[in-house]
Amino acid sequence: MMWFHLKRGFKGVITHIILIMFPLLLIIFFDYLYRNTGIETGLGQSKQSNATILALGFALTFQIYGSALSFETLAEDLYSPMHDRLFASPMEGRSLVLSILFSSTIISFLQTLVILLASTFLLEASISPVVPVLGVLLVSVVFHQLLGTLLVFLSKQAKSANVLITIYGSLVPMTLGLYFPLPSGRFFELLRMYGTPSALANTASLALMNADVGLFLKSFVPLLGATAFLFLVLKPLVRRIHV
């Protein structure tokens, strides 16, 4: 079943192009802006280059929009006439949801990899240590796929989930300081570093790259906890899926 959902997920070529090319264009634009103008960045103090921070930030931001891979498919299968056709066969609801979640996670993670690889070759962004950072980004992907799934289960339609995800996705890069500097002060510093799940993943990734174990644990453990919490909340909702 998962192979079927993988093929189904890869069919939306235009969507994949948008979720890869648009963040790349933003990374290139803001990297050029910060390199060639006197505009102050909002990226905070880091040992990493602006290109690296921008690549991480926008890759994480577009994982939010990538959650549509799961919740739009679930809405189509569970809350449309497709439901009766699917469950006319010996279809088990939990297997369907897990298959969609796994396949959507794989596709969204691959999109993240392409964004980071392109940033590395085009802008000399440096993602190191690669494996631990990719591990953090994978947890972020899982979180957002679970979040999109929860929203569609609660609203029972893709439209409401899309609105909420779009609002969240538009706010995240601003809170990370990718577009402009945040006001000074402890509150905005905490917002940039820990204020959203994307901020936690961003801070954890940069902490790994800066070899700051304490900061990594302070940001990655809450991200893991939030992911586990969503999973636990979803379990009873998945059990309620009926034929």
Protein Blocks (a to p, Z undefined) as FASTA:
>chain_A
ZZmmmmmmmmmmmlmmmmmmmmmmmmmmmmmmmmmmcbdcfebpafbdfklmmmmmmmmm
mmmmmmmmmmmmmmmmmmcfklmmmmmpccdfklmmmmmmmmmmmmmmmmmmmmmmmmmm
mnopacddfklmmmmmmmmmmmmmmmmmmmmmmnopaklmmmmmmmmmmmmmmmnommbc
cdedjklmmmmmmmpmklmmmmmmmmmmnopaklmmmmmmmmmmmmmmmmmmmmmmmmmp
cZZ
